[in-house]
Amino acid sequence: LPDGALSQLLLAVLTGCKTAATRDNLGNLVYSITQAIVDKGAKVAVGFQEELLVQAAFYFDERLWYYLTKNGNNVTAAVYFAKEDTEAKYGQGKSGDPVRVGDGTTVLYPARWAP
């Protein structure tokens, strides 16, 4: 993709194992797809540094979108709250270690498109 190709994207959520990993299984540095999406112009992206259970991934996504639509929470806060809820339900360390890349102050409510 050319630079700026994703400039109209406010948020990308990459729900999958190691979508934000910066090292492979051998410890070598890698370029995460989450970072790549922001580098191509998206305002913010959420990915996971570790493996995660399918059920925990679904639950995290549900909680993330819940928090993104409540009380003007920004992406950083929504990721934090969704991770806390997921680990409370599935156990410490079972959330896949979600991370936010890009502008975490982004608020998605009310709905709009990227400027």
ABEGO torsion letter per residue (X at the ends): XBBGAAAABABBBBBBBGAABABBAAGBBBBBAAAAAAAAGBABBBBBABBBBAAAAAAAAAAAAAAAABGGBBAAAAAAAAAAAAAAAAEBGAAGGBBBBEBAABBAOBBBBBX
